[in-house]
Amino acid sequence: MEETSLLRLLFLISLLSCPTNQASLTVSPSSSQMFEGQSVSLSCEEDDSSAGWTLRRNTSRETRTQCGVAWGKTAGSLCKISYVAPWYSGVYWCESREGATSNSITITVTGGPVILQSPVLPVMEGEDLTLTCKTKMSSNLPAGFYKDDSFIRTEPAGHMTIHHVSRSDEGLYKCLISSVGESPPSWVSVTGEEVTFDFRSSFIQIFT
Ligand SMILES: *[C@@H]1O[C@H](CO)[C@@H](O)[C@H](O)[C@H]1NC(C)=O
C-alpha cells in the first residue's frame, strides 16, 4: 500500500470513529401551524444525553428561553405544552451545554379558524410535498392554495400534493377555505438530495 493511501485510510477511520454530538428536534403533531389551545410536544432526539441538551425558543417576546423554565413542562427528553397560544409562534431548537444546536423548527400558532399543515422539516428534492388546509373540525373541505401570494389551485378535498418537488417549489404557502377563512403563511423549504457516504467508492478511491 502506498503511503498516501495509508494516510487516507487512517483519515477515513478517524472520521468514522469521531463521536458525533448531535440532536434533532421533532414536534408532535408534526405540523408547522397549530390552532390556539392545542397541546404539543417537542422532543430533542440526541446521541449523547450527557451533553445537557435543552429546548429553547425565540418568539417575538422572548429570546433563547428554555422549556421547563420559562414555558412548557419537561418530561424526560420531551417538552410538553398543554395549551399553545399565538405568542408561542417562533423558532424552536435544542442546544447543548457547549452551545451545539439542532435543526430549528418554526411554529406558527393562530387564533384564527384555518391552518395549513405543511412539513416541519425541509422536503428533499424529488420527494412529494403534501399540504393540508384544515379547520378545527374538518380537514377535507374545498380549499384554495397560494404560493408567494399567487393562487395555485383549488383542491376539492383540502389536500394539495406537489409531486417531485424542486427548489423552485420552495416558498411561502397559505390556504383559504371560503366562508371560513385564511391560514397564516408558512415557509416550505426544499433541500438538495441527501448526501450519503458511499463506503465502497471511497475504498475504491483509496486503493486505486
Ligand atoms: C434567537 O435569537 C437570537 C437573538 O436575536 C439570535 O442570535 C439567534 O440566532 C436566534 N436563534 C434562532 C435559532 O433563530
The ligand as an ORCA input file, in Angstrom:
! r2SCAN-3c Opt
* xyz 0 1
  C     -32.585     33.607     18.594
  O     -32.414     34.981     18.808
  C     -31.067     35.393     18.966
  C     -31.064     36.875     19.320
  O     -31.854     37.602     18.434
  C     -30.310     35.112     17.675
  O     -28.961     35.462     17.815
  C     -30.402     33.614     17.361
  O     -29.792     33.347     16.112
  C     -31.862     33.191     17.321
  N     -31.894     31.727     17.135
  C     -32.556     31.135     16.146
  C     -32.452     29.654     16.066
  O     -33.244     31.739     15.340
*
